[in-house]
Every structure is written in structure tokens, then in C-alpha cells.
């Protein structure tokens, strides 16, 4: 605890930001499937949040505000790569994580199948499903964080859930998802 106070001070606002770090990392990692990039995105998000915390008018909306900053940081990253790569192709080719059989064999296989199925989703659907289903944000918070209409959030979420259901229940698709997950 002493190190956190040294690094972040006793400021309650900074402590709240630090408590949001794990959720930000989970979302960033689910979007980019790269641990180092996820760390960088979270770091950028927190630095921007600390420097711009006066812009947050309602502390109840902290999490949604942070996810909006994270989304902008991710967009900036994709824009920087645009000079070299087509974003549509990039969204289809983002690397995933390799499941390790040594760690909780039964649950890791399920996690690997779900992660691989999520990785196959288009970026917009992947963002919405991770924010709504994994981070429990409301549709309005997701719409605000991604700067899209609520109807778009609902549409993307419906399509993402249907695609996940199909990928995880169809035996051939499941075999492809498992194969994809094991290659990554």
C-alpha cells in the first residue's frame, strides 16, 4: 500500500483510477490480443485521465469515461498503423492468446474456445460484447465510450451474440475455433 501512496498519492481520485486498471486491461487485451499493447493502452488511458480529470463532471460515470479514453487510445493506435496496414485487414488478423494445457485444463479449454470465437468477431462487435457482457456497462455507457448511437450498440451486440452462439454450438465451427485458438 505504501508504494501506491508513493506513486499515486493519497488522492482518492487517483486511487479510483488505479482500481479501474484491471478492468481497463481486460478490455484492452480483448480488443488487441497483445499484452504489451494492452499495457500501453491502459497506461495512456490513465495518464490522460489524470491530466484531464477536471473534465469528468460526474464521478459516477468514471468507468464509462475511462473506457471512452481507452477507445480513443485504441483508435489512435489503429490510425498510426493505418499508414502501413489496412484497418479492415488488421481487425481480421489481430493475434490471439495461446491457451496453456497446464493451467486448469478443463476451464482453459472453454476459455480458449470463447476467446477464439470473440477474436473472430469484427472489431465493432468485439468492442461492444466485451464492454456489455464482460464489463457490465450499460448500453448508454457503451454508446458514450465508443461514440456511437445506442441502436448501433444493440445491433452490434445482437449480431455478436448470435455469431458467438453459432461458433460455439456448431461442431465444425467449434473445431475451427479450437484450431485457431491453438495456433495462437
N, C-alpha and C positions, 0 to 999 in steps of 0.2 A: 504494500500500500504506500510506503514511503516513497518508492520510485515513481509511482503515478503522481503523487502530490508534487514531487520534484519536477517531473516532466510537464504535467498539465496544470499544476497549481491546485489550489483548493476551490477554484471557481466551479460552482455547481453546473454551469452551462457546459464547461469543458468536460466535466465528469459525465454528463448526459451523453455528450458526443462519443466519449470513449465507450460507454455502454452499448452504443449502436454499432460499434465497429464489427462485431461478429456477424450481424445481420447484413451489413453492407458488404462484407467479404463474401458471404454465401451467395448473395445476388450477383455480385461482380463475377465471381467464379462461374456461376451458372450461365452467365452471358458469354464469357470469353473462353472458359475451359483452360485457363493458363494461370497458374498460381502466382507467378511473378507479376503478370499484368494485373491480376485482381488486387494484389497488394498495392501496386502503383495507383490504380484507380481509387482504392479506398483512401490511400494517403492524400491524393489530390483532393478528394471529396472533403476530407476532414480539414485540410489546410484552408480550402475555400470557405468551408462552413465557419471556421474560427475567425477568418478575416472578414467575413460578411455576416456575422451573427446578428448585427443590428437590423438586417433585412427581414429576419424572422419576427413577425409580429405576434404570432400566437404559438406559444411553446407546445401546445397540444398537437401541432402539426409538424413537429420536429422531424419525425421519421419520414413523412412524405416529402418534406423539404430536402432532407438528406438524399433520398432516392432520386429526386429531381436533379440534384447536383451530380450524383453518380451517373445518371443517364446522360447528362451533358458531357461529363468527363469521358464516358464511353463513346459518345458521338464524336467528340474531338479526336479521340484515338483513331476511330474509323476514318475520319476525314484526313488525318495525317497519312494514313496508309493508302488513301484513295489515289494518290499520285502514282502509286506503284501497282495497286490491285483494284479490281472492280469489287465494290462492296457487296453486290449480289452474289458473286462467286465466293467472296470471303465469308459471308454468312453461312454458306453451304459447306465450307471447308474448315471451319474452326475445329481445332483439335479437342479431343475429349480426354478424360482421365482413364487410366487403365485400372480395372478392378484387381485387387490382390487376393488370391485364393486363401492366403494365410490368415487374413483378418476376417473373422466371423463369416465363415464360408456361406452359410445359408442366406444371411441377410445381405452380404456383399453382392451376391448374385442378383438379388432383387433390386438392390440399389443400382447396380451396373446396368441392368435392363432398363430401369426407369430413366437414368441419366442419359443413356444412349438414345432412348426414344425422345427425350426432351431435346437433345442435341440435334436431332433430325428436323425439328420444327424450324420454320423460318424465324428470323431474329425477332420480329414484332410479336409473334405468338409466344416465343420463348420468354421474352421480357414480361409480358402480361401474365403468363401462367406462373412464373416464379414469384412475381410480386403479390398476386392474389392468393395462390394456393400454398406457397411456401412461406411467405412473409405476412400473410393475413392482412394485407392492406385492402381498404375498401375500393370499390370501383372509382369513386371520386378521387381518392388519393393517387391511384394508379394513373388516372387520366391527367391529373395535375403533374405528377412526376414525369410522365412521358410526353406531356404537352400534346395530348390527343383527345378527341371527344369521348365521352363515356360510352356512346354507342359503339365506337371503334374498339374500346376495351372489351365490351361484352361480346362483340362479334369475334374478335381475335381469341378471346378466352373460350368461346363455344367451339371454334374451329380447332384450337389447340387441344382441348379435352377430347374431342371426337377423334382427332389424329392419334392421340396417346392411347385412347381406348382401343382403336383399331390395331395399332402397332403392338400393344401388349396382349391382345387376345387372339390375334391371327397367328397361327403356328409358323407359317412361312415368314411373316414379318418379324415375329419374335426371334426366329433363327438369324435373320439378317441383323436385327438389333443386337443380339448377343455377339455375333461375329464382329460387328462394328465396334462394340464396346471392348472386345478382347484385343482388337488391333490397336486401339487407342490406349 
